[in-house]
Amino acid sequence: MVEVGLFDSFRRKHKGGGRPGTLRKASDEDTRHLEEWAAARHGVEAYVEPRTTVTETTVVLIAHDGEWTRRRIASLEAAQQFGRKRSIPVYEVAKVGYPKRMREYTERLKRGKQGG
């Protein structure tokens, strides 16, 4: 016989087996995604977002045309090392903000979805 609690079906299933309320750290999968994404595009720059109460440190890679991706990264230092290894400039979002091309790319995507 298996005991099932009254509210078990309402509990969220957590990726990676993490406990509720704990922040997920950067994984090898995150790093692999960033590596593959950067290698497939040109003019890539990295923008590091600081850790918050909701997420760990993240990095946004932005290509020449504004296309972007975001993943967790261990720290600002890890992002800088990632950039050095791949000759990608690394910026801190809190100091420089996001580039205009990223906002323009996101707007183009929104307009495309609304029109289709």
Protein Blocks (a to p, Z undefined) as FASTA:
>chain_A
ZZddfklmmpccdehhiaehiacdddfklmmmmmmmmmmpghiacddddddfkbccdddd
ddfkopacddddfblklmmmmmmmnopacddfklnopafklmmmmmmmmmmmmmZZ
